[in-house]
Amino acid sequence: MRILQLSWEYPPLVYGGLGRHVHALAEAQAAAGHEVTVLTQHVEGAAYDEVVAGVRVVRVPYDPPLIPRDDLLAWVSGLNHPIARAGLRLADELLPQVVHAHDWLMCQAGTTLKEALDLPLVATMHATEAGRHQGWLPGPLSKAIHTTEWWLTFEARRVITCSQHMSDEVVRLFDLPPDKVDVVPGGIDLDRWSVPAERVRAARDRFAGAGPLIVFAGRLEWEKGVHTLLDAMPRLRRRFPGVRLVIAGQGTHADDLRALAVRRRLGRSVQWAGFLAEDELAALAAAADCALIPSIYEPFGLVALEAAAAGTPLVVADTGGLREFVEHGVTGLRFAAGDVAALADAITAVLSDELLARRLSRSARQVLQRDYAWSGIAERTTKIYEQAVREEWALQAGLSARAERPLRVVLREGNQFTGQLS
């Protein structure tokens, strides 16, 4: 199949789980024999057009005027226009059969290519703005993102979510027919997360002191719950003298979280590693005694799969897609999101019981081998493309029979957006 994927992040630019997801999915599809092209933004030092692991990656320079990412809506619009033009320019060469847009940031380019090329559009919703804010939209920017998410899900022939939790969320938020949404989790390449012993020792020497090592990896945003972890650290220090916490990641709340660590007088017990490349992150995870995911909101939790692949026992918040992978007491321990005492107790259980820790990590890795291989994820995703193509053909055949073409219109009623064909 000839596949055109649109993503605002792709290696070497990887900000979070979305970029790693698209990267692994595209390479797995190429390995299965499909022709895969990814359109993404250009970053300094990267090739504009190259083939990597069978995937053609076209990195598009940003349109002037250059807009700071602080003005997010304008920045996204300035990125979508050149990506859409690149797709149109390459269409006769690529002859894509489907367009796959990842998240609202690729909505404009995705809908443009869908209509201009008469192709089915498949959209993956990796998260929602309302979900990030616990069900409400705090300001104009959030409302604009929310309506763009609605627009993308309306225009898409099929919508993919990474968990049943996310499926229920997008159906409710955007009033979608449940049978339009498919659940396909993220996957994991176990080989990439198998770390040689000498690198594990080096990471342990670099980050751990005399006590146990706890790791958090992810974006430093409020919904990731790092503040809950920092609030729990004084209790953990009393229980485990010498305990170290390494926080790997970056984000808009980094300064606030550092200030919180100072107020909690955590000192050298917390280390801020910043963004780590995948091989560095794998070594750090493998060296840790516990990987913690304290998210307030988590559609899926790819970092949980990555830590489990490295053989690290998991402690996660009982929220969103995390509970679909982490079965309490089997593949990890769960605690109520935001509950400082429960978080500390769950970590205590793992750090104080070596047999429990080993059993949890062993069971989690077995589940990964069975259910989360990228080859299987790619196959399931490609079947959704095929369904989208069949549905598009059926629609076009019906329109041809009536000798008319639908006019897509968007109606606004109060603050509610609805779409219809007329």
PLY file of the C-alpha trace (Angstrom):
ply
format ascii 1.0
element vertex 422
property float x
property float y
property float z
element edge 421
property int vertex1
property int vertex2
end_header
0.00 0.00 0.00
1.16 3.57 -0.70
0.93 5.55 2.53
1.42 9.26 3.17
1.90 10.14 6.85
1.85 13.67 8.27
3.53 14.42 11.58
4.88 17.61 13.10
7.67 15.65 14.81
9.88 12.90 13.42
13.52 12.01 14.14
15.80 13.76 14.67
13.09 16.04 16.10
11.29 14.07 18.82
9.48 15.97 21.54
7.31 13.23 23.03
5.57 9.93 22.46
3.91 11.04 19.22
7.20 11.35 17.37
8.43 7.97 18.59
5.08 6.39 17.66
5.08 7.71 14.07
8.74 6.77 13.63
8.26 3.17 14.72
4.96 2.75 12.86
6.36 4.06 9.58
9.42 1.81 9.75
7.31 -1.23 10.63
5.00 -0.54 7.69
7.99 -0.19 5.36
9.42 -3.46 6.68
6.10 -5.11 5.80
6.52 -4.04 2.17
4.45 -0.85 2.03
5.61 2.38 0.35
5.70 4.91 3.19
6.40 8.62 2.95
6.42 10.91 5.99
6.00 14.67 5.61
7.30 16.59 8.60
9.04 19.85 9.49
12.67 20.47 8.73
15.19 20.99 11.52
18.70 22.32 11.22
21.23 19.72 10.21
18.71 17.19 8.90
18.30 16.13 5.27
15.42 17.62 3.35
14.59 14.39 1.53
16.05 10.99 2.41
15.17 7.33 2.81
15.77 5.90 6.28
14.99 2.24 7.08
12.80 2.05 3.98
10.80 5.18 4.84
11.04 8.27 2.65
11.21 11.28 4.97
10.51 14.66 3.41
11.32 17.50 5.82
9.68 20.73 4.79
11.16 24.15 5.64
8.88 26.49 7.53
7.09 29.25 5.60
7.97 32.88 6.30
7.17 34.93 8.20
8.98 33.02 10.95
6.63 32.88 13.92
7.73 31.89 17.45
6.15 28.70 18.70
4.74 30.75 21.60
2.09 31.92 19.12
0.99 28.32 18.67
-1.96 28.67 16.30
-0.07 30.91 13.90
2.98 28.64 14.10
0.91 25.53 13.32
-0.77 27.27 10.40
2.63 28.33 9.04
3.79 24.71 9.20
0.68 23.17 7.62
0.79 25.26 4.46
4.23 24.07 3.25
3.48 20.49 4.26
0.26 20.57 2.23
2.10 22.07 -0.75
4.79 19.39 -0.51
2.10 16.70 -0.53
0.48 18.20 -3.60
3.84 18.57 -5.35
4.76 14.93 -4.69
1.33 13.43 -5.36
1.95 12.46 -8.99
5.20 10.77 -7.99
3.97 9.02 -4.83
0.40 8.17 -5.93
-0.67 7.75 -2.29
-3.75 5.69 -1.50
-4.33 7.12 1.98
-3.35 10.15 4.05
-2.67 9.58 7.76
-2.59 12.76 9.89
-1.31 12.64 13.45
-3.12 14.92 15.89
-4.67 18.36 15.41
-1.35 19.93 14.44
-1.65 18.27 11.00
-5.36 18.95 10.50
-5.07 21.69 7.87
-2.59 19.80 5.73
-4.53 16.55 6.11
-7.87 18.00 5.08
-6.28 19.91 2.17
-4.66 16.77 0.77
-7.82 14.75 1.31
-9.94 17.12 -0.74
-7.38 18.02 -3.40
-6.38 14.41 -4.08
-9.74 12.71 -3.37
-8.10 10.41 -0.83
-9.41 8.91 2.40
-8.06 10.65 5.48
-7.20 8.63 8.59
-6.51 10.58 11.79
-4.80 9.40 14.95
-5.83 11.32 18.06
-2.90 10.94 20.46
-4.57 13.17 23.09
-7.24 15.85 23.40
-7.07 19.39 24.70
-10.10 18.89 26.94
-8.55 15.74 28.38
-5.32 17.57 29.19
-7.34 20.07 31.21
-9.51 17.50 32.99
-12.59 18.06 30.86
-12.69 21.84 30.43
-11.21 24.44 28.10
-9.55 27.22 30.10
-9.11 29.87 27.41
-9.33 30.88 23.74
-6.28 28.84 22.71
-7.70 25.66 24.22
-11.06 26.29 22.56
-9.37 26.81 19.21
-7.44 23.55 19.58
-10.61 21.73 20.62
-12.52 22.88 17.55
-9.60 21.91 15.31
-9.62 18.44 16.88
-13.33 18.24 16.13
-12.69 19.34 12.53
-10.03 16.64 12.05
-12.22 13.85 13.46
-15.17 15.00 11.34
-13.16 15.10 8.11
-11.40 11.79 8.74
-12.85 8.65 7.21
-11.48 6.63 10.16
-10.21 7.80 13.56
-7.56 5.85 15.50
-6.98 6.13 19.23
-4.27 4.49 21.31
-6.54 3.13 24.05
-10.17 2.34 24.80
-10.09 5.22 27.27
-9.18 7.60 24.44
-11.79 6.06 22.15
-14.52 6.76 24.69
-13.17 10.27 25.15
-13.17 11.28 21.48
-16.59 9.72 20.87
-18.00 11.76 23.74
-16.18 15.02 23.04
-16.75 15.13 19.28
-20.05 13.23 19.04
-18.56 10.57 16.77
-20.27 7.33 15.77
-18.50 4.68 17.87
-17.97 2.49 14.80
-15.87 5.25 13.19
-13.17 4.88 15.87
-10.58 2.10 16.01
-8.33 1.33 18.99
-4.71 0.52 18.12
-2.18 0.84 20.96
1.36 2.01 20.58
4.01 -0.64 20.23
7.53 -1.37 21.36
10.72 -2.74 19.80
12.10 -4.93 22.54
15.51 -5.19 20.87
16.01 -1.41 21.04
15.36 -1.47 24.77
17.64 -4.40 25.58
20.68 -2.67 27.07
24.15 -4.22 27.46
25.22 -4.70 31.06
28.18 -2.30 30.80
25.89 0.56 29.73
23.51 -0.20 32.58
26.42 -0.04 35.03
27.59 3.25 33.51
24.12 4.78 33.89
23.93 3.52 37.46
27.31 5.04 38.28
26.26 8.33 36.69
22.87 8.78 38.34
22.51 6.58 41.42
24.04 7.16 44.83
24.14 4.66 47.66
20.37 4.26 47.70
17.71 3.16 45.21
17.11 4.91 41.88
13.69 6.15 40.70
13.17 7.42 37.14
10.57 9.64 35.52
10.75 10.20 31.76
8.38 12.43 29.87
7.31 15.95 29.04
7.42 18.38 31.94
3.79 19.48 31.71
1.18 19.72 34.43
-0.83 16.72 33.21
2.23 14.46 33.63
1.93 14.77 37.42
5.61 15.33 38.27
4.53 17.72 41.03
2.90 14.75 42.81
6.17 12.85 42.65
8.17 15.77 44.05
5.64 16.15 46.88
6.18 12.47 47.72
9.97 12.64 47.76
10.37 13.83 51.40
8.50 10.70 52.57
10.61 8.48 50.34
13.83 10.05 51.59
12.85 9.23 55.16
12.09 5.62 54.22
15.07 5.12 51.90
18.08 7.24 52.85
20.12 8.02 49.76
17.22 7.55 47.32
17.74 9.35 44.01
15.14 10.59 41.54
16.13 11.31 37.94
13.74 13.40 35.86
14.39 13.04 32.13
12.51 15.42 29.88
11.72 19.01 29.12
8.61 21.14 28.90
6.87 24.38 29.77
6.62 23.55 33.50
10.30 22.80 34.00
11.02 26.01 35.93
7.96 25.56 38.15
8.97 22.00 38.98
12.53 23.00 39.80
11.17 25.67 42.11
8.95 23.08 43.80
11.98 20.82 44.36
13.76 23.74 46.03
10.76 24.40 48.31
10.71 20.72 49.26
14.46 20.97 50.03
15.20 17.94 47.89
18.70 19.05 47.02
20.88 16.47 45.27
18.29 13.71 45.67
16.70 15.02 42.43
18.68 15.20 39.19
17.36 16.94 36.07
18.67 15.04 33.07
16.85 17.06 30.39
16.05 15.43 27.06
17.77 12.07 26.55
18.22 10.21 23.29
16.53 6.82 23.13
19.70 4.83 23.82
20.52 7.00 26.85
16.95 6.72 28.11
16.99 2.94 27.71
20.20 2.68 29.76
18.78 4.94 32.47
15.53 2.96 32.65
17.40 -0.35 32.83
19.56 1.01 35.66
16.57 2.16 37.72
14.92 0.26 40.56
11.53 1.73 39.70
10.01 3.67 36.79
7.28 6.06 37.87
4.49 7.52 35.71
2.40 9.83 37.94
0.22 11.30 35.16
-2.99 13.16 35.89
-3.98 12.59 32.26
-2.44 9.89 30.07
-4.13 8.72 26.86
-1.76 5.77 26.47
1.63 5.98 28.18
4.29 4.82 25.72
6.92 5.48 28.37
5.40 2.64 30.43
6.05 0.21 27.58
9.57 1.51 27.16
10.44 1.14 30.84
8.93 -2.35 30.94
10.93 -3.29 27.85
14.08 -2.22 29.71
13.11 -4.60 32.53
12.17 -1.92 35.06
9.25 -2.45 37.47
6.43 0.04 36.95
4.47 2.25 39.33
1.80 4.25 37.48
-1.19 6.45 38.16
-4.52 4.68 37.82
-5.69 6.79 34.89
-6.40 6.70 31.17
-4.59 4.23 28.97
-2.08 3.31 31.69
-4.57 1.00 33.37
-5.03 -0.91 30.10
-1.41 -2.07 30.16
-0.57 -2.05 33.86
-2.65 -4.63 35.70
-2.25 -3.91 39.39
-0.07 -6.48 41.11
0.63 -8.29 37.82
2.48 -6.01 35.38
3.01 -3.13 37.81
1.45 -1.24 40.70
-1.17 1.50 40.35
-2.11 4.35 42.67
-4.81 7.01 42.62
-3.66 9.90 40.42
-2.61 12.90 42.48
-2.52 10.96 45.78
0.90 11.70 47.30
0.64 9.14 50.09
-0.53 6.37 47.75
2.28 7.15 45.32
4.88 6.93 48.10
3.40 3.65 49.37
3.44 2.06 45.90
7.08 2.99 45.34
7.89 1.72 48.83
6.33 -1.64 48.02
8.51 -2.04 44.91
11.74 -0.81 46.48
11.39 -2.92 49.62
10.40 -6.24 47.96
12.89 -7.49 45.39
10.84 -10.59 44.56
7.77 -8.46 43.82
9.82 -6.11 41.63
11.22 -9.00 39.60
7.82 -10.63 39.17
6.23 -7.38 37.98
8.96 -6.66 35.45
8.96 -10.23 34.12
5.18 -10.27 33.63
5.16 -6.86 31.95
7.79 -7.93 29.44
5.81 -11.07 28.60
2.74 -8.93 27.84
4.87 -6.69 25.60
6.09 -9.68 23.61
2.55 -10.95 23.16
0.53 -7.80 22.43
2.73 -4.82 21.58
5.13 -5.80 18.80
5.30 -3.06 16.14
4.83 -5.57 13.33
1.37 -6.38 14.67
0.55 -2.72 15.33
1.52 -1.84 11.75
-0.63 -4.64 10.35
-3.67 -3.50 12.35
-3.15 0.09 11.23
-2.85 -0.91 7.58
-6.12 -2.84 7.79
-7.76 0.38 8.98
-6.35 2.15 5.91
-7.86 -0.56 3.73
-11.22 -0.11 5.41
-11.01 3.65 4.89
-10.28 3.11 1.18
-13.26 0.75 0.83
-15.54 3.24 2.57
-14.28 6.06 0.35
-14.85 4.02 -2.79
-18.37 3.15 -1.66
-19.12 6.81 -1.01
-17.74 7.94 -4.36
-19.64 5.19 -6.18
-22.86 6.34 -4.53
-22.18 9.95 -5.46
-21.41 9.02 -9.05
-24.68 7.14 -9.25
-26.50 10.30 -8.19
-24.30 12.45 -10.48
-23.62 14.92 -7.74
-20.79 15.79 -5.37
-21.28 16.69 -1.70
-20.62 20.18 -0.39
-18.83 20.06 2.93
-20.18 22.68 5.30
-19.58 23.43 8.95
-22.44 24.84 10.97
-21.98 26.63 14.26
-24.79 26.64 16.77
-23.81 28.57 19.86
-20.56 27.03 21.05
-21.27 23.66 19.45
-19.80 22.73 16.09
-21.57 20.23 13.87
-20.73 19.02 10.41
-22.98 17.68 7.69
-22.97 16.83 4.02
-25.56 18.48 1.85
0 1
1 2
2 3
3 4
4 5
5 6
6 7
7 8
8 9
9 10
10 11
11 12
12 13
13 14
14 15
15 16
16 17
17 18
18 19
19 20
20 21
21 22
22 23
23 24
24 25
25 26
26 27
27 28
28 29
29 30
30 31
31 32
32 33
33 34
34 35
35 36
36 37
37 38
38 39
39 40
40 41
41 42
42 43
43 44
44 45
45 46
46 47
47 48
48 49
49 50
50 51
51 52
52 53
53 54
54 55
55 56
56 57
57 58
58 59
59 60
60 61
61 62
62 63
63 64
64 65
65 66
66 67
67 68
68 69
69 70
70 71
71 72
72 73
73 74
74 75
75 76
76 77
77 78
78 79
79 80
80 81
81 82
82 83
83 84
84 85
85 86
86 87
87 88
88 89
89 90
90 91
91 92
92 93
93 94
94 95
95 96
96 97
97 98
98 99
99 100
100 101
101 102
102 103
103 104
104 105
105 106
106 107
107 108
108 109
109 110
110 111
111 112
112 113
113 114
114 115
115 116
116 117
117 118
118 119
119 120
120 121
121 122
122 123
123 124
124 125
125 126
126 127
127 128
128 129
129 130
130 131
131 132
132 133
133 134
134 135
135 136
136 137
137 138
138 139
139 140
140 141
141 142
142 143
143 144
144 145
145 146
146 147
147 148
148 149
149 150
150 151
151 152
152 153
153 154
154 155
155 156
156 157
157 158
158 159
159 160
160 161
161 162
162 163
163 164
164 165
165 166
166 167
167 168
168 169
169 170
170 171
171 172
172 173
173 174
174 175
175 176
176 177
177 178
178 179
179 180
180 181
181 182
182 183
183 184
184 185
185 186
186 187
187 188
188 189
189 190
190 191
191 192
192 193
193 194
194 195
195 196
196 197
197 198
198 199
199 200
200 201
201 202
202 203
203 204
204 205
205 206
206 207
207 208
208 209
209 210
210 211
211 212
212 213
213 214
214 215
215 216
216 217
217 218
218 219
219 220
220 221
221 222
222 223
223 224
224 225
225 226
226 227
227 228
228 229
229 230
230 231
231 232
232 233
233 234
234 235
235 236
236 237
237 238
238 239
239 240
240 241
241 242
242 243
243 244
244 245
245 246
246 247
247 248
248 249
249 250
250 251
251 252
252 253
253 254
254 255
255 256
256 257
257 258
258 259
259 260
260 261
261 262
262 263
263 264
264 265
265 266
266 267
267 268
268 269
269 270
270 271
271 272
272 273
273 274
274 275
275 276
276 277
277 278
278 279
279 280
280 281
281 282
282 283
283 284
284 285
285 286
286 287
287 288
288 289
289 290
290 291
291 292
292 293
293 294
294 295
295 296
296 297
297 298
298 299
299 300
300 301
301 302
302 303
303 304
304 305
305 306
306 307
307 308
308 309
309 310
310 311
311 312
312 313
313 314
314 315
315 316
316 317
317 318
318 319
319 320
320 321
321 322
322 323
323 324
324 325
325 326
326 327
327 328
328 329
329 330
330 331
331 332
332 333
333 334
334 335
335 336
336 337
337 338
338 339
339 340
340 341
341 342
342 343
343 344
344 345
345 346
346 347
347 348
348 349
349 350
350 351
351 352
352 353
353 354
354 355
355 356
356 357
357 358
358 359
359 360
360 361
361 362
362 363
363 364
364 365
365 366
366 367
367 368
368 369
369 370
370 371
371 372
372 373
373 374
374 375
375 376
376 377
377 378
378 379
379 380
380 381
381 382
382 383
383 384
384 385
385 386
386 387
387 388
388 389
389 390
390 391
391 392
392 393
393 394
394 395
395 396
396 397
397 398
398 399
399 400
400 401
401 402
402 403
403 404
404 405
405 406
406 407
407 408
408 409
409 410
410 411
411 412
412 413
413 414
414 415
415 416
416 417
417 418
418 419
419 420
420 421
